[in-house]
Amino acid sequence: MEKQEHSYGQIVKSTGIFGGSQVFNLLLGIVRNKLVSVLLGPAGVGIIGLYQSVIDTVRSATDLGLSFSSVRDMSSAAASGDRIRMARTAKVLRRWILFTSVFGAAFTLVFSRQISRLAFQDTKHVFAICLLSVCVLMSSLSAGQRALLQGMRCIGDMAKASVIGSGLSCVVAVALYYFFGQKGIIPAFLATGLIMLLCSSWYALRLKFGHVSLTIRETLLHGRGMVTLGCYSMAVGLVSSLFALLIRSLIEQWSDLSTVGLFQSSNSIAATALSSIFAAMAADYYPRLCSVGSDKLRMSRYVNEQMRVAMLLSAPVLVLMLVLAPWILRIFCSGEFVQARDLLRWQLLGCFLKVLNWPLGYVPLSKGKGLVFMLTELLWHALYLGLSCLLWPLDGLEGIGMAYLGAHLLYTVVMLFVVRKMCDFRLSSYNLVLGLVTGLLTLLAFLLPLTGLRLCWQYLLSGLILAVTGAVSLRELNRIWPLKDHLGHCLQKLRSN
């Protein structure tokens, strides 16, 4: 029982630490975007967006997915306690990351003219894109350092590097935009890349592994597993981008660009609804799952524990967003986007199922089953696309929302079967009851606007549902990780300092 409580404590603590950094970055991003919009105007923001897309696309296509797949090898080595194995794995990772980083930068330089034509339909930005090759190099190196920290489960250091790097780069970038306008865009990209690299390297280089000798052949041999898994992960990313583009193209064919804009706004809000929670939990959950390897009993327990915490943290957020869906669209977009509220509400309902299947999706990756991971992800996209084509004639955009929910429902059933085969996973009775309770509360929040009740009654009942959901989450979180005791401990520590 003590080990289990400690495991829950680790989940909540890691989620709180890294989740806090994610929320900070999200708020900082909002402030930064606002300042950049004022200083540079729509044209400047558009150029920044295209440059960032160039960096992200080239990095995704050239880093072989190592920033994700290498976490498995590093966490397995750390769990073994073998210092030589840890040193060897870290050296292999750093060498492969260096190679892919240089390759990405070289690719950007060689094809700078073609990239400029593709992104801007001209060759006026060739020199700027050549300079961005340095950003590709620094971005890939930073991702490798973060993978090293994540594999060693240095969640606090990851959070510090993220917060410090984001804060400093925001100040420097805004200053450059203020003094130089659009001429400061490329210097801002270079400064941001350097700051993020220095911050991640500062904490990663504090990890002492000792010296090991490895030949080039041994580096290639030891890195083969992480590269293979990384290629599957990279393929999934490319497939996801392709399907996203395909759905937007179909909506334009079925309707018009304005409808695509409504879909894009709703999709972005739904995607970011729980992104901070998922990112925070993944920072600790994925390496922890990798560390147990072939121990099916512990892996099954970890999945159930992560699912439990995910439901408790996510349910109040989803209920709140369902209640405020029209206002969220009005605040983050404008009044013209409120007509996408029904689509957003269906997508938020689908997000509840995503909370359930999200911990399951990491099991194939943690066991090195890259092909299974790729096929299951491909299945979800195929289900979403197929159901969208089927349901669009019935309800238009709302049909796309129904397709999102239906795809997650079918995908969850498939993943339960796949994970059961891999690690004898059984959904705990507690999670089954918790899922029914939180699912019912989420469903009530979804159905309330459809009842035809007066607005005053809708607001009253919405507040009641939200209060009950929050109370359930706080009560159950307090059972697995006493919030009052830990808050008192933190306050006592602050007083002593």
C-alpha positions in Angstrom: 0.0 0.0 0.0 2.8 2.4 0.8 4.3 1.9 -2.6 1.0 2.5 -4.3 0.5 5.7 -2.3 4.0 6.8 -3.2 3.2 6.2 -6.9 0.1 8.3 -6.7 2.1 11.0 -4.9 4.7 10.9 -7.6 2.0 11.3 -10.3 0.3 14.3 -8.7 3.6 15.9 -7.7 5.1 15.6 -11.2 1.9 16.8 -12.8 1.8 19.8 -10.5 5.4 20.7 -11.2 5.5 20.3 -14.9 1.8 21.3 -15.3 2.6 24.6 -13.6 5.4 25.3 -16.1 3.0 24.4 -19.0 0.3 26.8 -17.7 3.0 29.5 -17.3 4.2 28.9 -20.9 0.6 29.0 -22.1 -0.1 32.4 -20.4 3.2 33.7 -21.5 2.4 32.7 -25.1 -0.9 34.6 -24.9 0.9 37.8 -23.6 3.7 37.4 -26.2 1.2 36.9 -29.1 -0.7 40.0 -28.0 2.5 42.2 -27.8 3.8 40.8 -31.2 0.4 41.6 -32.8 0.6 45.2 -31.6 4.2 45.7 -32.5 4.4 43.9 -35.9 0.8 43.8 -37.1 -0.9 40.9 -39.1 1.9 40.8 -41.7 4.7 40.4 -39.1 2.7 37.7 -37.3 2.2 35.9 -40.6 5.9 35.9 -41.3 6.7 34.6 -37.8 4.1 31.8 -38.3 5.6 30.7 -41.6 9.1 30.8 -40.3 8.1 28.7 -37.3 6.3 26.3 -39.6 9.5 25.9 -41.6 11.6 25.1 -38.4 9.0 22.7 -37.0 8.4 20.9 -40.4 12.1 20.4 -41.1 12.9 19.3 -37.6 10.0 16.8 -37.7 11.2 15.4 -41.0 14.8 15.1 -40.0 15.1 14.2 -36.3 14.0 10.6 -36.8 11.6 11.0 -33.8 14.6 10.6 -31.4 13.4 13.3 -29.0 10.5 11.0 -28.2 11.7 7.4 -28.7 15.0 7.9 -26.9 13.1 8.4 -23.6 12.3 4.7 -23.5 16.0 3.6 -23.8 17.1 6.2 -21.3 14.4 5.4 -18.7 15.1 1.7 -19.0 18.8 2.3 -18.5 18.0 4.5 -15.4 15.7 1.9 -14.0 18.4 -0.8 -14.2 20.7 1.2 -12.0 23.6 0.2 -14.2 25.9 3.3 -14.5 27.8 1.9 -17.5 24.5 1.3 -19.4 23.2 4.8 -18.5 26.5 6.4 -19.7 26.4 4.3 -22.9 22.8 5.1 -23.6 23.3 8.9 -23.0 26.3 8.9 -25.3 24.5 7.1 -28.0 21.6 9.5 -27.7 23.8 12.6 -27.8 25.7 11.4 -30.8 22.5 10.5 -32.8 20.9 13.9 -31.8 24.0 15.7 -32.9 23.9 13.9 -36.3 20.2 14.5 -36.9 20.6 18.2 -35.8 23.4 18.8 -38.3 21.5 16.9 -41.0 18.4 19.1 -40.4 20.5 22.3 -40.6 22.2 21.1 -43.8 18.9 20.1 -45.3 17.6 23.6 -44.7 20.6 25.2 -46.3 20.7 23.0 -49.3 16.9 23.3 -50.0 16.5 26.9 -48.8 15.4 28.1 -52.3 12.8 25.4 -52.6 11.6 26.0 -49.0 11.2 29.7 -49.7 9.1 29.0 -52.8 6.9 26.5 -51.0 6.3 28.8 -47.9 6.3 32.2 -49.6 5.8 31.6 -53.3 9.0 33.5 -54.0 12.8 33.4 -53.4 13.1 36.7 -51.4 13.4 34.8 -48.1 16.3 32.4 -49.1 18.8 34.2 -46.9 16.5 34.3 -43.9 15.8 30.6 -44.3 19.5 29.9 -44.5 19.8 31.7 -41.1 16.9 29.6 -39.8 19.0 26.5 -40.4 20.9 27.5 -37.2 17.5 27.5 -35.4 16.7 24.0 -36.7 20.1 22.9 -35.3 19.5 24.5 -31.9 15.9 23.3 -31.7 16.9 19.6 -32.4 19.7 19.8 -29.8 17.4 21.3 -27.2 14.8 18.5 -27.8 17.6 15.9 -27.3 18.6 17.5 -24.0 15.0 17.5 -22.8 14.6 13.8 -23.8 17.7 13.1 -21.6 16.2 14.9 -18.7 12.8 13.2 -19.2 14.4 9.7 -19.5 16.2 10.3 -16.2 12.8 11.6 -14.8 14.3 15.0 -13.8 10.9 16.6 -14.0 11.8 19.6 -11.8 14.8 20.4 -14.0 12.7 20.1 -17.1 10.2 22.5 -15.7 12.9 25.0 -14.6 14.5 24.9 -18.1 11.2 25.4 -19.7 10.1 28.3 -17.5 13.4 30.2 -17.5 14.0 29.6 -21.2 10.5 30.8 -22.2 10.6 33.8 -19.9 14.0 35.0 -21.1 13.3 34.4 -24.8 10.0 36.3 -24.5 11.7 39.3 -23.0 14.5 39.3 -25.6 12.2 38.7 -28.6 9.7 41.4 -27.6 12.6 43.9 -27.1 14.0 43.1 -30.6 10.5 43.5 -32.2 10.1 46.8 -30.3 13.4 48.3 -31.5 13.7 46.8 -35.0 10.2 45.9 -36.1 10.1 43.2 -38.7 13.9 43.3 -39.1 14.1 41.9 -35.6 12.2 38.7 -36.5 15.2 36.6 -37.6 17.5 37.8 -34.7 14.6 37.0 -32.3 14.4 33.4 -33.7 18.2 33.0 -33.3 18.2 34.5 -29.8 15.2 32.3 -28.7 16.8 29.2 -30.1 20.1 29.9 -28.3 18.4 30.7 -24.9 16.3 27.5 -25.0 19.4 25.5 -25.9 21.5 27.0 -23.1 18.8 26.4 -20.5 18.2 22.8 -21.5 21.9 22.1 -21.7 22.6 23.7 -18.3 20.4 21.1 -16.6 21.2 18.2 -18.9 25.0 18.6 -18.5 24.6 18.4 -14.7 23.8 14.7 -15.1 27.0 12.9 -14.6 27.3 9.5 -16.2 31.0 8.8 -16.3 33.1 8.1 -19.4 32.5 5.2 -21.8 34.3 4.5 -25.1 32.1 3.8 -28.2 33.1 3.4 -31.8 30.9 4.7 -34.6 29.8 1.1 -35.4 28.8 0.6 -31.7 26.9 3.9 -31.8 25.0 2.8 -34.8 24.3 -0.6 -33.4 23.1 0.6 -29.9 21.0 3.4 -31.5 19.2 1.1 -33.9 16.3 0.4 -31.6 15.6 4.0 -30.7 15.9 5.1 -34.3 13.4 2.4 -35.5 10.9 3.3 -32.9 11.5 7.0 -33.6 10.8 6.5 -37.3 7.4 5.0 -36.4 6.7 8.0 -34.2 7.8 10.4 -37.0 5.6 8.6 -39.5 2.6 9.0 -37.1 3.3 12.7 -36.9 3.4 13.0 -40.7 0.2 10.9 -41.1 -1.6 13.1 -38.5 -0.6 16.2 -40.4 -1.8 14.7 -43.7 -5.2 13.6 -42.2 -5.7 17.1 -40.6 -5.0 18.7 -44.0 -7.4 16.3 -45.7 -10.3 17.0 -43.3 -9.9 20.7 -43.7 -9.8 20.3 -47.5 -13.0 18.2 -47.4 -14.8 20.8 -45.3 -13.8 23.5 -47.8 -15.2 21.4 -50.6 -18.4 20.6 -48.7 -18.9 24.2 -47.6 -16.5 27.2 -47.7 -13.5 28.8 -46.1 -15.5 30.4 -43.4 -16.7 27.0 -42.2 -13.0 25.8 -42.3 -12.3 28.8 -40.0 -15.1 27.7 -37.6 -13.7 24.2 -37.5 -10.1 25.4 -37.0 -11.1 27.6 -34.1 -13.1 24.9 -32.3 -10.4 22.3 -33.0 -7.7 24.5 -31.6 -9.6 25.1 -28.4 -10.5 21.4 -28.0 -6.8 20.4 -28.6 -5.5 22.8 -26.0 -8.3 22.1 -23.4 -6.3 19.4 -21.7 -2.9 19.8 -23.4 -1.2 21.1 -20.3 -2.5 18.2 -18.2 -1.5 15.6 -20.8 2.0 17.1 -21.3 2.6 17.3 -17.6 1.6 13.7 -17.0 3.4 12.4 -20.0 6.7 14.0 -18.7 6.7 11.5 -15.9 4.3 8.7 -17.0 6.0 7.6 -20.2 9.5 7.1 -18.7 7.9 5.5 -15.6 6.0 3.1 -17.9 9.2 2.3 -19.9 11.1 1.6 -16.7 9.0 -1.4 -15.7 9.5 -3.0 -19.1 8.3 -6.7 -19.0 6.7 -6.4 -15.5 3.0 -6.8 -16.7 1.5 -6.4 -13.2 3.3 -3.1 -12.5 2.6 -1.8 -15.9 -1.1 -2.6 -15.6 -1.2 -0.9 -12.2 0.6 2.2 -13.5 -1.9 2.5 -16.4 -4.8 2.3 -13.9 -3.2 4.9 -11.6 -2.5 7.3 -14.4 -6.1 6.9 -15.7 -7.5 7.6 -12.3 -5.5 10.9 -11.9 -6.2 11.9 -15.5 -10.0 11.6 -14.9 -9.9 13.5 -11.6 -7.9 16.4 -13.0 -9.7 16.6 -16.4 -13.3 16.2 -15.4 -13.7 19.7 -13.8 -11.9 21.3 -16.7 -14.2 19.6 -19.3 -17.4 20.4 -17.4 -16.3 24.1 -17.0 -15.6 24.4 -20.7 -18.9 22.7 -21.7 -20.7 25.2 -19.6 -18.8 28.2 -21.0 -18.4 27.0 -24.6 -20.0 30.0 -26.3 -18.1 32.4 -24.1 -14.8 30.7 -24.7 -15.3 31.0 -28.5 -16.3 34.7 -28.0 -13.3 35.5 -25.8 -10.6 33.6 -27.6 -11.9 34.3 -31.1 -14.8 36.7 -31.7 -18.6 36.8 -31.7 -18.6 35.4 -35.3 -17.2 32.1 -34.0 -20.0 31.4 -31.5 -21.8 29.4 -34.1 -19.1 26.7 -33.7 -20.3 26.1 -30.1 -22.1 22.8 -30.9 -19.0 21.5 -32.7 -16.9 22.4 -29.7 -19.2 20.8 -27.2 -19.2 17.5 -29.1 -15.4 17.7 -29.3 -15.1 18.3 -25.6 -17.3 15.3 -24.9 -14.9 13.3 -27.1 -12.1 14.7 -25.0 -13.5 12.8 -22.0 -12.9 9.5 -23.9 -9.5 10.8 -24.9 -8.7 11.0 -21.2 -9.5 7.3 -20.9 -7.5 6.1 -23.9 -4.6 8.5 -23.6 -2.8 6.4 -20.9 -3.4 3.2 -23.0 -1.7 4.7 -26.1 1.7 4.8 -24.4 1.8 1.1 -23.6 2.8 0.0 -27.2 5.5 2.7 -27.2 6.9 1.7 -23.8 7.2 -1.9 -25.0 8.9 -0.9 -28.2 6.0 -1.9 -30.4 6.3 0.9 -32.9 4.3 -0.8 -35.6 1.4 -1.4 -33.3 1.5 2.2 -32.1 1.5 3.4 -35.7 -1.4 1.1 -36.8 -3.6 2.1 -33.8 -3.0 5.8 -34.5 -3.7 5.3 -38.1 -6.9 3.6 -37.1 -8.1 6.6 -35.1 -7.5 9.0 -38.0 -9.2 6.6 -40.4 -12.2 6.3 -38.1 -12.4 10.1 -37.7 -12.2 10.7 -41.4 -14.7 8.0 -42.3 -17.3 9.0 -39.7 -16.8 12.7 -40.8 -17.7 11.8 -44.4 -20.7 9.7 -43.1 -22.1 12.3 -40.7 -21.4 15.6 -42.5 -24.5 15.3 -44.7 -26.7 14.8 -41.6 -25.5 17.7 -39.4 -22.7 19.6 -41.1 -20.1 20.9 -38.6 -22.0 19.3 -35.7 -21.6 16.0 -37.6 -17.8 16.4 -37.6 -18.1 16.8 -33.8 -20.1 13.6 -33.5 -17.5 11.9 -35.7 -14.8 13.0 -33.2 -16.7 11.5 -30.3 -17.5 8.3 -32.3 -13.8 7.8 -33.3 -12.6 8.1 -29.7 -15.3 5.7 -28.6 -14.3 3.0 -31.1 -10.6 3.7 -30.6 -10.9 3.3 -26.8 -12.5 -0.1 -27.2 -9.7 -1.2 -29.6 -7.0 0.1 -27.2 -8.5 -1.7 -24.3 -8.2 -5.0 -26.3 -4.7 -4.2 -27.5 -3.3 -3.3 -24.1 -5.0 -6.3 -22.5 -3.1 -8.5 -24.9 0.2 -6.7 -24.2 0.2 -6.5 -20.4 -2.9 -8.3 -19.2 -4.5 -5.0 -18.4 -7.7 -5.0 -16.5 -9.7 -1.8 -15.8 -9.9 -1.5 -12.0 -13.4 -1.5 -10.4 -12.6 1.9 -8.9 -11.8 3.4 -12.3 -14.9 1.8 -13.8 -17.1 3.5 -11.1 -15.1 6.8 -11.4 -15.5 6.8 -15.1 -19.2 6.3 -14.9 -19.6 9.1 -12.3 -17.4 11.7 -14.1 -18.7 10.6 -17.5 -22.3 11.1 -16.3 -21.5 14.6 -14.9 -19.8 15.5 -18.2 -22.8 14.2 -20.2 -25.2 16.2 -18.0 -23.2 19.4 -18.7 -23.3 18.6 -22.4 -27.1 17.9 -22.5 -28.2 20.8 -20.3 -28.4 23.4 -23.2 -30.5 21.0 -25.2 -33.2 20.8 -22.5 -34.9 24.1 -23.5 -34.8 25.4 -19.9 -34.7 29.1 -19.3 -31.2 30.5 -19.1 -31.4 31.3 -15.4 -32.2 27.6 -14.7 -29.4 26.5 -17.0 -26.9 28.6 -15.2 -28.1 27.4 -11.8 -27.9 23.7 -12.8 -24.6 24.2 -14.6 -23.1 25.7 -11.5 -24.4 22.8 -9.5 -23.0 20.2 -11.9 -19.6 22.0 -11.8 -19.6 22.2 -8.0 -20.4 18.5 -7.7 -17.7 17.6 -10.2 -15.1 19.7 -8.5 -16.1 18.3 -5.1 -15.7 14.7 -6.3 -12.3 15.4 -7.9 -11.0 17.2 -4.8 -12.3 14.5 -2.4 -10.8 11.7 -4.4 -7.5 13.5 -5.1 -7.2 14.2 -1.3 -7.7 10.4 -0.7 -4.7 9.4 -2.8 -2.5 12.4 -2.0 -3.7 14.4 1.1 -3.8 18.0 -0.2 -4.2 19.6 3.2 -1.1 17.8 4.6 1.1 18.7 1.7 -0.2 22.3 1.6 0.6 22.6 5.3 4.1 21.2 4.7 4.8 23.7 1.9 3.6 26.6 4.1 5.8 25.4 7.0 8.7 25.2 4.6 8.2 28.7 3.4 8.0 30.1 6.9 11.2 28.3 7.9 13.0 29.8 4.9 
